[in-house]
Amino acid sequence: MTGRPTFVRIGGVAHHVVVEGSGPVCVLSAGLGMSWFDWDPVVPLLAPHRTVVRFDRPGHGLSQPAAVPPTAAGEAHRIAALLDALGLPGPVTVVGHSIAGFHAEAFARLHPDRTAALVLVDSSVEEHPRTPVCPGAVARVLGAVLSAAGIPAALGPAVRRAAVRRDPAPTALVRRVYRTSRVLRGTLLENAHYGAVAAELLALRDTHPLPPRLPVTVLAAPDGSARWERRQRALARRLGAPYEAAVPSGHLVMKDRPEAVVTAILGPGRSGLPGP
C-alpha cells in the first residue's frame, strides 16, 4: 500500500490529493483547519478494502488558497470535480468529519448517482445557523493582520499541538503546514462562512432528498456531553440513519478510534475489526 500524492487543479486552484489502497472508492474529508495526514490512523485499516482518497480543501494542508468563499454546493461539486480529475467517477462512499460533514451530506444530495454511502464523523450540527454580515471581509482583514505580524510562523505549530491532544502527526509535517499564512487564512475563511454553509445545507434538505435506501451512518463522540449526544441523535433521526457512539473518543475520532471509523464505513464484521 503506497500513497500516491499528487496535485489536481479545480477551479484554478491546485488541490493536494493522496490516493491509496484498492477496491471501491472512499473519500475522506477532515474538519476545519485539519490536513490529509489527520486520517493516517484510519488508512492502514481501510486501504485493504477501499481505494482511499484524501484531499486538502483550499487553504488547508498543502492545497493553494481558496479562489472563492466556501459554499455547501461548492464543496459538494469540489468533491465531484476531484473524482473526475482522478478518473474515479463513482459511486463512492463519502466521509465527512466535523464541518466537512456539511460538505459530504451536500455531495450525497446534489450528486445522488455518484454516492454509494454517507458517513458523518462527529459532524457539525446547526439547527438554527446564524450568518454574520460580511464574514469574508472580516476573515480576510484578520488573516492579513495576523500574517503580517508573523503569527503563523511563530505560533502555528504550537496552536496545532495544543488543539490536538497527543498529536500523532510527524513534527516535520506539522511545521510544514501550520507555519504558513495560507492555512491560517484558509481556516479563518471557512470558519467565517460556517453559518452560511450550514443554512445552505438546511435548505438543500428540503429541496434535494437523499437517495432512497442510501446507507447513512452518524458516528459521534459524545465525550460525556449529553447535549452533544442529543444533537447527534437528532441528526441521525433527521437523516434516517443509525446512530453510533465512539467511546471513549474526543472530537478527532479518526485519531482516537480509527477502528470505529472503518467499521462505520465497511459495516460490522466486514473489516475484521470489532465494532465501535
Rosetta blueprint (number, residue, H / E / L):
1 M L
2 T L
3 G L
4 R E
5 P E
6 T E
7 F E
8 V E
9 R E
10 I E
11 G L
12 G L
13 V E
14 A E
15 H E
16 H E
17 V E
18 V E
19 V E
20 E E
21 G E
22 S L
23 G L
24 P L
25 V E
26 C E
27 V E
28 L E
29 S E
30 A L
31 G L
32 L L
33 G L
34 M L
35 S L
36 W H
37 F H
38 D H
39 W H
40 D L
41 P L
42 V L
43 V H
44 P H
45 L H
46 L H
47 A L
48 P L
49 H L
50 R L
51 T E
52 V E
53 V E
54 R E
55 F E
56 D L
57 R L
58 P L
59 G L
60 H L
61 G L
62 L L
63 S L
64 Q L
65 P L
66 A L
67 A L
68 V L
69 P L
70 P L
71 T L
72 A H
73 A H
74 G H
75 E H
76 A H
77 H H
78 R H
79 I H
80 A H
81 A H
82 L H
83 L H
84 D H
85 A H
86 L H
87 G L
88 L L
89 P L
90 G L
91 P L
92 V E
93 T E
94 V E
95 V E
96 G E
97 H E
98 S L
99 I L
100 A H
101 G H
102 F H
103 H H
104 A H
105 E H
106 A H
107 F H
108 A H
109 R H
110 L H
111 H L
112 P H
113 D H
114 R H
115 T E
116 A E
117 A E
118 L E
119 V E
120 L E
121 V E
122 D L
123 S L
124 S L
125 V L
126 E L
127 E L
128 H L
129 P L
130 R L
131 T L
132 P L
133 V L
134 C L
135 P H
136 G H
137 A H
138 V H
139 A H
140 R H
141 V H
142 L H
143 G H
144 A H
145 V H
146 L H
147 S H
148 A H
149 A L
150 G L
151 I H
152 P H
153 A H
154 A H
155 L H
156 G H
157 P H
158 A H
159 V H
160 R H
161 R H
162 A H
163 A H
164 V L
165 R L
166 R L
167 D L
168 P L
169 A L
170 P L
171 T H
172 A H
173 L H
174 V H
175 R H
176 R H
177 V H
178 Y H
179 R L
180 T L
181 S H
182 R H
183 V H
184 L H
185 R H
186 G H
187 T H
188 L H
189 L H
190 E H
191 N H
192 A H
193 H L
194 Y H
195 G H
196 A H
197 V H
198 A H
199 A H
200 E H
201 L H
202 L H
203 A H
204 L H
205 R H
206 D H
207 T H
208 H L
209 P L
210 L L
211 P L
212 P L
213 R L
214 L L
215 P L
216 V E
217 T E
218 V E
219 L E
220 A E
221 A L
222 P L
223 D L
224 G L
225 S L
226 A H
227 R H
228 W H
229 E H
230 R H
231 R H
232 Q H
233 R H
234 A H
235 L H
236 A H
237 R H
238 R H
239 L H
240 G L
241 A L
242 P L
243 Y E
244 E E
245 A E
246 A L
247 V L
248 P L
249 S L
250 G L
251 H L
252 L L
253 V H
254 M H
255 K H
256 D H
257 R L
258 P H
259 E H
260 A H
261 V H
262 V H
263 T H
264 A H
265 I H
266 L H
267 G L
268 P L
269 G L
270 R L
271 S L
272 G L
273 L L
274 P L
275 G L
276 P L
